[in-house]
Amino acid sequence: MTDSVREQLRELVARPGTDVLAALRELRLLPSADDQKTRVVAAEDLASDRDHQSARAHLEPRLPVQVEGSTGASLFASHSSLDTINFPSILRLSPSPEVTTFLLLYFFGHAPSTPHTVFVDMQVLSTGGGVRIAASNSPDELLVTQAGTDGARVSVPVPLTTDPLGNATLTLLPEDQTKFDWFGAELWLTGALASE
């Protein structure tokens, strides 16, 4: 990710009470709300097993930053608790009326203007509400609910396309005080998935 984009993200996450989706859309790191529709994730949308060693980037609570050569990935979480004592490690996001709760993943130095899929390993803990997932250049904003996933730990495939510099963001935002656990995420080149 270029220094200017990193600096913009640093400023965004430092501002308390920020409307994260609106700010990311203003920075053109996410599509405008007019260009996206919300799609509720159902059981048939969830990912199957894949060879984890073929992923382009891998993040998890024990590995919040990954840099290999000129490519990498990192994250920022607000209002969360981290548990790396138990296995698997979890990052629990618990909304608060006073603080904007979100998880922001960003990927940099990857193939420019190229479709990718991010598999988000998560579990929605609260009934009602859900977790909104928005990603760079994705036509859909996904809504993951406990009802749609039967409350199970799931791997949600999220399409995104990197910008001309090979950067992309993915944001998870709980709504209606929804608690959720995040276990990890993997970035895959979409064509590489088809060949697996």
Steps between C-alpha positions, in 0.01 A plus 500: 500500500642842420605726785218746426236226522655367822499851642133546404413172674698603811308827516167325444544250784631769737180707480251391767138471388592471132244353262750248365309395189432862401864596559633205296255586220613863509862385465386275210628192683146355483235548231230760560180383667318566170728250325442218752204290597469307826492122471419286804738205520331159509642154570539426127729807463760372743841380394625146479840366602806630317877457514601777743858506373382636163361822652666829396468642853386359834398694811383369835500622860846346559626642167350850460764608244646308209766637267673291236722692263299795368158354590328503831192527714414652834201584717349750739231407752303733724319407820616139501658243726776263396537144629812315385519268801227271375502325165386618260596857581214746468444869467158577650328819391238623746313815393447789735264796453789737580760360257492402133594133492663363185771275359694638204723271293727649238708335235783666307744428219287227341413462132353834387139532379450127549203310645572321825293316760550548871377213718395644835496242782245620755210417731199724572416466870190722533152442370345789312715748311802369317845588372535710183799423280603754237803463273688697234331502161245237607147525358344362818511593865448173687293457815596199713242405765477234766181367339662479155799306637317297768733666752790286376857602428506562124732609222335777296634561147517873427587617147715809456716654230827670580557859388756592230775491766402153627334618822162406646302529822237285664292624793282306746246713689258352753152650507232505771753412774593171332799323657723287278828310507760533227740208454688608187492593132674387184546688173484288186550595139159410354646312203716293739183378672361367173819304434510337845 
